Amino acid sequence: MPNIWAENWFSANISFRLNDKWDFSFKEQLRLTPIYDIYERNYSEFQIEKFSKSNFNWGISYRHVIRNNDMESRMRQYNRNTYFFTQKWSMGNENRLNYKYRVQYQRQRERLPNTNKHVSELRKYWRIKTDLSYNIKNWKLDPKIGVEFFFRGSNHPTDQYNKYRISIGTKKKLNKTQSITFKYMFEKQRKSWNPEVIHVLAIQYNYNLKHQTKNYIDKNNED
């Protein structure tokens, strides 16, 4: 007897890459679903990622979440901190097949006004994600498939469960700096009775800027 519903995620992401070594991004997302009178949540997230020549990268992020709690007729706020590392490979003819994995650890706790924040529940997840994409020649909508597993931390709340998420999507480039990502996701809890099952249609607008300092350019030219 799964508890099934659908959501729509609308996002905008602005990123700034410095010297091909650092990436600073800010993301705003709105989630809509009929079960919470349309509005479910929105969040603001700031992320920093460090790149290396070996494609072994690491990063951190902070997210502030505002969520609709229909049962209590009020909005609840959360803080989430994330630490992650990623690695990417290109394979096949002309390196058209791309494989990427990401390991992430996150901690989220509700912000309770005028109350010691440590009395609220702490939700911890280890997340392992694998992405597989293929660059089709003379085709602008390259497919991307992702599989992600969520493993709850120790001393977890009683209503927190392991889950998995499967996604398929593509990206449409508008110009050198702008693009739109389209994605469908299927998410399900690992639960023997009444697991939550979510179907998600997501659209994200991306604006990407790059800058290389004079010292960085001169150093690469010397190499």
Phi and psi in degrees as GROMACS dihedral restraints (atoms count N, CA, C in turn):
[ dihedral_restraints ]
;  ai    aj    ak    al  type     phi  dphi    fc
    3     4     5     6     1   -71.3    20    10
    4     5     6     7     1   148.1    20    10
    6     7     8     9     1   -94.0    20    10
    7     8     9    10     1   102.5    20    10
    9    10    11    12     1  -108.5    20    10
   10    11    12    13     1   136.2    20    10
   12    13    14    15     1  -153.3    20    10
   13    14    15    16     1   175.5    20    10
   15    16    17    18     1  -124.9    20    10
   16    17    18    19     1   151.0    20    10
   18    19    20    21     1  -135.5    20    10
   19    20    21    22     1   155.2    20    10
   21    22    23    24     1  -119.3    20    10
   22    23    24    25     1   128.8    20    10
   24    25    26    27     1  -113.0    20    10
   25    26    27    28     1   124.9    20    10
   27    28    29    30     1  -118.8    20    10
   28    29    30    31     1   123.5    20    10
   30    31    32    33     1  -132.8    20    10
   31    32    33    34     1   157.3    20    10
   33    34    35    36     1  -136.0    20    10
   34    35    36    37     1   131.0    20    10
   36    37    38    39     1  -129.4    20    10
   37    38    39    40     1   128.8    20    10
   39    40    41    42     1  -117.1    20    10
   40    41    42    43     1   126.3    20    10
   42    43    44    45     1  -129.6    20    10
   43    44    45    46     1   150.2    20    10
   45    46    47    48     1  -132.5    20    10
   46    47    48    49     1   115.7    20    10
   48    49    50    51     1  -102.6    20    10
   49    50    51    52     1   126.6    20    10
   51    52    53    54     1  -109.9    20    10
   52    53    54    55     1   119.1    20    10
   54    55    56    57     1    54.5    20    10
   55    56    57    58     1    28.3    20    10
   57    58    59    60     1    56.3    20    10
   58    59    60    61     1    20.8    20    10
   60    61    62    63     1  -119.6    20    10
   61    62    63    64     1   -32.7    20    10
   63    64    65    66     1  -128.1    20    10
   64    65    66    67     1   143.5    20    10
   66    67    68    69     1  -130.6    20    10
   67    68    69    70     1   124.3    20    10
   69    70    71    72     1  -113.8    20    10
   70    71    72    73     1   126.1    20    10
   72    73    74    75     1  -137.0    20    10
   73    74    75    76     1   150.9    20    10
   75    76    77    78     1  -129.5    20    10
   76    77    78    79     1   132.0    20    10
   78    79    80    81     1  -130.8    20    10
   79    80    81    82     1   138.2    20    10
   81    82    83    84     1  -124.1    20    10
   82    83    84    85     1   129.1    20    10
   84    85    86    87     1  -132.7    20    10
   85    86    87    88     1   141.1    20    10
   87    88    89    90     1  -119.8    20    10
   88    89    90    91     1   130.4    20    10
   90    91    92    93     1  -115.9    20    10
   91    92    93    94     1   130.5    20    10
   93    94    95    96     1  -120.9    20    10
   94    95    96    97     1   140.3    20    10
   96    97    98    99     1  -155.8    20    10
   97    98    99   100     1   143.0    20    10
   99   100   101   102     1   -65.4    20    10
  100   101   102   103     1   -25.0    20    10
  102   103   104   105     1   -73.6    20    10
  103   104   105   106     1   -16.3    20    10
  105   106   107   108     1  -115.7    20    10
  106   107   108   109     1    43.0    20    10
  108   109   110   111     1    54.1    20    10
  109   110   111   112     1    45.1    20    10
  111   112   113   114     1    79.4    20    10
  112   113   114   115     1   -60.5    20    10
  114   115   116   117     1   -77.6    20    10
  115   116   117   118     1   123.4    20    10
  117   118   119   120     1  -106.7    20    10
  118   119   120   121     1   -50.2    20    10
  120   121   122   123     1  -167.8    20    10
  121   122   123   124     1   165.4    20    10
  123   124   125   126     1  -143.2    20    10
  124   125   126   127     1   156.3    20    10
  126   127   128   129     1  -145.3    20    10
  127   128   129   130     1   156.8    20    10
  129   130   131   132     1  -119.5    20    10
  130   131   132   133     1   133.4    20    10
  132   133   134   135     1  -136.2    20    10
  133   134   135   136     1   134.8    20    10
  135   136   137   138     1  -116.6    20    10
  136   137   138   139     1   131.5    20    10
  138   139   140   141     1  -134.0    20    10
  139   140   141   142     1   143.2    20    10
  141   142   143   144     1  -123.8    20    10
  142   143   144   145     1   131.0    20    10
  144   145   146   147     1  -130.2    20    10
  145   146   147   148     1   137.0    20    10
  147   148   149   150     1  -107.6    20    10
  148   149   150   151     1   127.9    20    10
  150   151   152   153     1  -102.8    20    10
  151   152   153   154     1   153.5    20    10
  153   154   155   156     1  -133.8    20    10
  154   155   156   157     1   164.2    20    10
  156   157   158   159     1   -67.1    20    10
  157   158   159   160     1   -23.5    20    10
  159   160   161   162     1   -83.3    20    10
  160   161   162   163     1     1.8    20    10
  162   163   164   165     1    64.7    20    10
  163   164   165   166     1    17.8    20    10
  165   166   167   168     1   -99.4    20    10
  166   167   168   169     1   105.5    20    10
  168   169   170   171     1  -116.9    20    10
  169   170   171   172     1   157.5    20    10
  171   172   173   174     1  -138.3    20    10
  172   173   174   175     1   162.4    20    10
  174   175   176   177     1  -166.8    20    10
  175   176   177   178     1   171.7    20    10
  177   178   179   180     1  -137.9    20    10
  178   179   180   181     1   157.7    20    10
  180   181   182   183     1  -151.6    20    10
  181   182   183   184     1   158.1    20    10
  183   184   185   186     1  -128.8    20    10
  184   185   186   187     1   135.0    20    10
  186   187   188   189     1  -130.0    20    10
  187   188   189   190     1   133.1    20    10
  189   190   191   192     1  -110.1    20    10
  190   191   192   193     1   122.0    20    10
  192   193   194   195     1  -113.7    20    10
  193   194   195   196     1   135.1    20    10
  195   196   197   198     1  -117.8    20    10
  196   197   198   199     1   120.2    20    10
  198   199   200   201     1  -124.8    20    10
  199   200   201   202     1   140.9    20    10
  201   202   203   204     1   -81.8    20    10
  202   203   204   205     1   125.4    20    10
  204   205   206   207     1  -111.2    20    10
  205   206   207   208     1    93.6    20    10
  207   208   209   210     1   -64.4    20    10
  208   209   210   211     1   -31.5    20    10
  210   211   212   213     1   -66.8    20    10
  211   212   213   214     1   -30.4    20    10
  213   214   215   216     1  -107.8    20    10
  214   215   216   217     1     1.1    20    10
  216   217   218   219     1    54.1    20    10
  217   218   219   220     1    44.3    20    10
  219   220   221   222     1  -153.0    20    10
  220   221   222   223     1   164.8    20    10
  222   223   224   225     1   -93.4    20    10
  223   224   225   226     1   139.2    20    10
  225   226   227   228     1  -114.2    20    10
  226   227   228   229     1   142.3    20    10
  228   229   230   231     1  -115.8    20    10
  229   230   231   232     1   144.4    20    10
  231   232   233   234     1  -135.2    20    10
  232   233   234   235     1   151.0    20    10
  234   235   236   237     1  -112.9    20    10
  235   236   237   238     1   135.0    20    10
  237   238   239   240     1  -131.1    20    10
  238   239   240   241     1   128.5    20    10
  240   241   242   243     1  -111.3    20    10
  241   242   243   244     1   139.2    20    10
  243   244   245   246     1  -133.8    20    10
  244   245   246   247     1   141.8    20    10
  246   247   248   249     1  -130.6    20    10
  247   248   249   250     1   134.6    20    10
  249   250   251   252     1  -151.9    20    10
  250   251   252   253     1   161.8    20    10
  252   253   254   255     1  -140.0    20    10
  253   254   255   256     1   152.3    20    10
  255   256   257   258     1  -136.4    20    10
  256   257   258   259     1   159.7    20    10
  258   259   260   261     1  -147.9    20    10
  259   260   261   262     1   145.3    20    10
  261   262   263   264     1  -136.0    20    10
  262   263   264   265     1   142.7    20    10
  264   265   266   267     1  -129.6    20    10
  265   266   267   268     1   151.0    20    10
  267   268   269   270     1  -117.5    20    10
  268   269   270   271     1   134.4    20    10
  270   271   272   273     1  -137.7    20    10
  271   272   273   274     1   174.1    20    10
  273   274   275   276     1    79.7    20    10
  274   275   276   277     1  -175.2    20    10
  276   277   278   279     1   -64.3    20    10
  277   278   279   280     1   127.0    20    10
  279   280   281   282     1    59.5    20    10
  280   281   282   283     1    23.3    20    10
  282   283   284   285     1    53.3    20    10
  283   284   285   286     1    41.4    20    10
  285   286   287   288     1   -82.0    20    10
  286   287   288   289     1   -22.4    20    10
  288   289   290   291     1   -93.9    20    10
  289   290   291   292     1   124.4    20    10
  291   292   293   294     1  -119.0    20    10
  292   293   294   295     1   133.6    20    10
  294   295   296   297     1  -124.1    20    10
  295   296   297   298     1   133.6    20    10
  297   298   299   300     1  -141.7    20    10
  298   299   300   301     1   136.7    20    10
  300   301   302   303     1  -124.6    20    10
  301   302   303   304     1   154.8    20    10
  303   304   305   306     1  -141.0    20    10
  304   305   306   307     1   131.2    20    10
  306   307   308   309     1  -115.0    20    10
  307   308   309   310     1   126.1    20    10
  309   310   311   312     1  -134.2    20    10
  310   311   312   313     1   140.2    20    10
  312   313   314   315     1  -121.7    20    10
  313   314   315   316     1   128.8    20    10
  315   316   317   318     1  -133.4    20    10
  316   317   318   319     1   150.0    20    10
  318   319   320   321     1  -131.6    20    10
  319   320   321   322     1   127.7    20    10
  321   322   323   324     1  -131.4    20    10
  322   323   324   325     1   135.5    20    10
  324   325   326   327     1  -141.6    20    10
  325   326   327   328     1   143.6    20    10
  327   328   329   330     1   -73.1    20    10
  328   329   330   331     1   142.5    20    10
  330   331   332   333     1   -88.4    20    10
  331   332   333   334     1   117.2    20    10
  333   334   335   336     1  -105.2    20    10
  334   335   336   337     1   114.8    20    10
  336   337   338   339     1   -64.6    20    10
  337   338   339   340     1   137.3    20    10
  339   340   341   342     1    57.7    20    10
  340   341   342   343     1    28.1    20    10
  342   343   344   345     1  -140.8    20    10
  343   344   345   346     1   148.1    20    10
  345   346   347   348     1   -58.1    20    10
  346   347   348   349     1   120.9    20    10
  348   349   350   351     1   -63.5    20    10
  349   350   351   352     1   -21.4    20    10
  351   352   353   354     1   -76.6    20    10
  352   353   354   355     1    -3.0    20    10
  354   355   356   357     1   -83.8    20    10
  355   356   357   358     1   -13.3    20    10
  357   358   359   360     1   -83.3    20    10
  358   359   360   361     1   162.7    20    10
  360   361   362   363     1   -73.9    20    10
  361   362   363   364     1   139.1    20    10
  363   364   365   366     1  -102.7    20    10
  364   365   366   367     1   120.1    20    10
  366   367   368   369     1  -105.5    20    10
  367   368   369   370     1   120.0    20    10
  369   370   371   372     1  -117.5    20    10
  370   371   372   373     1   137.9    20    10
  372   373   374   375     1  -135.7    20    10
  373   374   375   376     1   137.5    20    10
  375   376   377   378     1   -96.7    20    10
  376   377   378   379     1   129.3    20    10
  378   379   380   381     1  -123.7    20    10
  379   380   381   382     1   129.0    20    10
  381   382   383   384     1  -120.0    20    10
  382   383   384   385     1   119.3    20    10
  384   385   386   387     1  -125.9    20    10
  385   386   387   388     1   139.5    20    10
  387   388   389   390     1  -123.5    20    10
  388   389   390   391     1   129.9    20    10
  390   391   392   393     1  -117.3    20    10
  391   392   393   394     1   139.5    20    10
  393   394   395   396     1  -131.7    20    10
  394   395   396   397     1   122.4    20    10
  396   397   398   399     1  -132.7    20    10
  397   398   399   400     1   157.4    20    10
  399   400   401   402     1  -136.4    20    10
  400   401   402   403     1   130.8    20    10
  402   403   404   405     1   -90.5    20    10
  403   404   405   406     1    99.9    20    10
  405   406   407   408     1   -79.1    20    10
  406   407   408   409     1   131.0    20    10
  408   409   410   411     1   -66.7    20    10
  409   410   411   412     1   133.5    20    10
  411   412   413   414     1    59.3    20    10
  412   413   414   415     1    34.9    20    10
  414   415   416   417     1  -139.3    20    10
  415   416   417   418     1   130.9    20    10
  417   418   419   420     1   -91.9    20    10
  418   419   420   421     1   -15.1    20    10
  420   421   422   423     1  -110.9    20    10
  421   422   423   424     1    75.8    20    10
  423   424   425   426     1   -72.2    20    10
  424   425   426   427     1   134.9    20    10
  426   427   428   429     1   -77.1    20    10
  427   428   429   430     1   151.2    20    10
  429   430   431   432     1  -141.8    20    10
  430   431   432   433     1   127.9    20    10
  432   433   434   435     1  -118.3    20    10
  433   434   435   436     1   137.3    20    10
  435   436   437   438     1  -134.2    20    10
  436   437   438   439     1   145.4    20    10
  438   439   440   441     1  -131.5    20    10
  439   440   441   442     1   129.1    20    10
  441   442   443   444     1  -135.5    20    10
  442   443   444   445     1   138.8    20    10
  444   445   446   447     1  -116.6    20    10
  445   446   447   448     1   136.1    20    10
  447   448   449   450     1  -110.1    20    10
  448   449   450   451     1   120.5    20    10
  450   451   452   453     1  -114.6    20    10
  451   452   453   454     1   120.1    20    10
  453   454   455   456     1   -69.3    20    10
  454   455   456   457     1   151.7    20    10
  456   457   458   459     1   -79.9    20    10
  457   458   459   460     1   174.1    20    10
  459   460   461   462     1   -69.1    20    10
  460   461   462   463     1   156.0    20    10
  462   463   464   465     1    53.7    20    10
  463   464   465   466     1    44.9    20    10
  465   466   467   468     1   -79.8    20    10
  466   467   468   469     1   156.6    20    10
  468   469   470   471     1   -61.6    20    10
  469   470   471   472     1   156.3    20    10
  471   472   473   474     1   -65.7    20    10
  472   473   474   475     1   -25.5    20    10
  474   475   476   477     1   -98.3    20    10
  475   476   477   478     1    15.3    20    10
  477   478   479   480     1  -102.1    20    10
  478   479   480   481     1   132.2    20    10
  480   481   482   483     1  -132.1    20    10
  481   482   483   484     1   156.6    20    10
  483   484   485   486     1   -65.4    20    10
  484   485   486   487     1   155.2    20    10
  486   487   488   489     1  -158.1    20    10
  487   488   489   490     1   171.5    20    10
  489   490   491   492     1  -138.2    20    10
  490   491   492   493     1   159.7    20    10
  492   493   494   495     1  -139.4    20    10
  493   494   495   496     1   132.3    20    10
  495   496   497   498     1  -118.4    20    10
  496   497   498   499     1   135.9    20    10
  498   499   500   501     1  -136.7    20    10
  499   500   501   502     1   152.4    20    10
  501   502   503   504     1  -143.1    20    10
  502   503   504   505     1   136.2    20    10
  504   505   506   507     1  -165.0    20    10
  505   506   507   508     1  -172.6    20    10
  507   508   509   510     1  -156.1    20    10
  508   509   510   511     1   170.2    20    10
  510   511   512   513     1  -129.7    20    10
  511   512   513   514     1   134.7    20    10
  513   514   515   516     1  -110.0    20    10
  514   515   516   517     1   114.4    20    10
  516   517   518   519     1   -79.4    20    10
  517   518   519   520     1   130.2    20    10
  519   520   521   522     1   -91.9    20    10
  520   521   522   523     1   -40.8    20    10
  522   523   524   525     1  -161.6    20    10
  523   524   525   526     1  -162.8    20    10
  525   526   527   528     1   -66.0    20    10
  526   527   528   529     1   -26.1    20    10
  528   529   530   531     1  -112.2    20    10
  529   530   531   532     1   -16.5    20    10
  531   532   533   534     1  -121.7    20    10
  532   533   534   535     1   146.3    20    10
  534   535   536   537     1  -156.8    20    10
  535   536   537   538     1   164.9    20    10
  537   538   539   540     1  -128.5    20    10
  538   539   540   541     1   131.9    20    10
  540   541   542   543     1  -106.6    20    10
  541   542   543   544     1   133.2    20    10
  543   544   545   546     1  -116.8    20    10
  544   545   546   547     1   135.9    20    10
  546   547   548   549     1  -152.2    20    10
  547   548   549   550     1   141.3    20    10
  549   550   551   552     1  -112.5    20    10
  550   551   552   553     1   136.1    20    10
  552   553   554   555     1  -130.4    20    10
  553   554   555   556     1   143.8    20    10
  555   556   557   558     1  -121.4    20    10
  556   557   558   559     1   122.7    20    10
  558   559   560   561     1  -125.6    20    10
  559   560   561   562     1   136.8    20    10
  561   562   563   564     1  -144.2    20    10
  562   563   564   565     1   137.7    20    10
  564   565   566   567     1   -75.9    20    10
  565   566   567   568     1   148.2    20    10
  567   568   569   570     1   -89.7    20    10
  568   569   570   571     1    88.7    20    10
  570   571   572   573     1  -147.3    20    10
  571   572   573   574     1   135.6    20    10
  573   574   575   576     1   -72.1    20    10
  574   575   576   577     1   -29.3    20    10
  576   577   578   579     1  -134.0    20    10
  577   578   579   580     1   134.0    20    10
  579   580   581   582     1    54.9    20    10
  580   581   582   583     1    49.6    20    10
  582   583   584   585     1   -71.3    20    10
  583   584   585   586     1   147.9    20    10
  585   586   587   588     1   -77.3    20    10
  586   587   588   589     1   130.7    20    10
  588   589   590   591     1  -125.3    20    10
  589   590   591   592     1   123.2    20    10
  591   592   593   594     1  -122.3    20    10
  592   593   594   595     1   129.9    20    10
  594   595   596   597     1  -104.2    20    10
  595   596   597   598     1   125.5    20    10
  597   598   599   600     1  -123.8    20    10
  598   599   600   601     1   131.3    20    10
  600   601   602   603     1  -110.8    20    10
  601   602   603   604     1   120.8    20    10
  603   604   605   606     1  -122.9    20    10
  604   605   606   607     1   139.0    20    10
  606   607   608   609     1  -129.6    20    10
  607   608   609   610     1   131.0    20    10
  609   610   611   612     1  -133.0    20    10
  610   611   612   613     1   132.3    20    10
  612   613   614   615     1   -94.3    20    10
  613   614   615   616     1   132.7    20    10
  615   616   617   618     1  -121.5    20    10
  616   617   618   619     1   134.8    20    10
  618   619   620   621     1  -127.5    20    10
  619   620   621   622     1   114.5    20    10
  621   622   623   624     1  -117.8    20    10
  622   623   624   625     1   129.0    20    10
  624   625   626   627     1  -118.5    20    10
  625   626   627   628     1   147.3    20    10
  627   628   629   630     1  -131.9    20    10
  628   629   630   631     1   145.7    20    10
  630   631   632   633     1  -146.4    20    10
  631   632   633   634     1   136.4    20    10
  633   634   635   636     1  -122.2    20    10
  634   635   636   637     1   126.4    20    10
  636   637   638   639     1   -73.5    20    10
  637   638   639   640     1   161.8    20    10
  639   640   641   642     1   -62.9    20    10
  640   641   642   643     1   -41.5    20    10
  642   643   644   645     1   -62.0    20    10
  643   644   645   646     1   -38.9    20    10
  645   646   647   648     1   -67.0    20    10
  646   647   648   649     1   -42.1    20    10
  648   649   650   651     1   -64.5    20    10
  649   650   651   652     1   -44.4    20    10
  651   652   653   654     1   -63.2    20    10
  652   653   654   655     1   -38.9    20    10
  654   655   656   657     1   -65.8    20    10
  655   656   657   658     1   -42.0    20    10
  657   658   659   660     1   -66.3    20    10
  658   659   660   661     1   -36.0    20    10
  660   661   662   663     1   -66.4    20    10
  661   662   663   664     1   -33.5    20    10
  663   664   665   666     1   -69.9    20    10
  664   665   666   667     1   -36.9    20    10
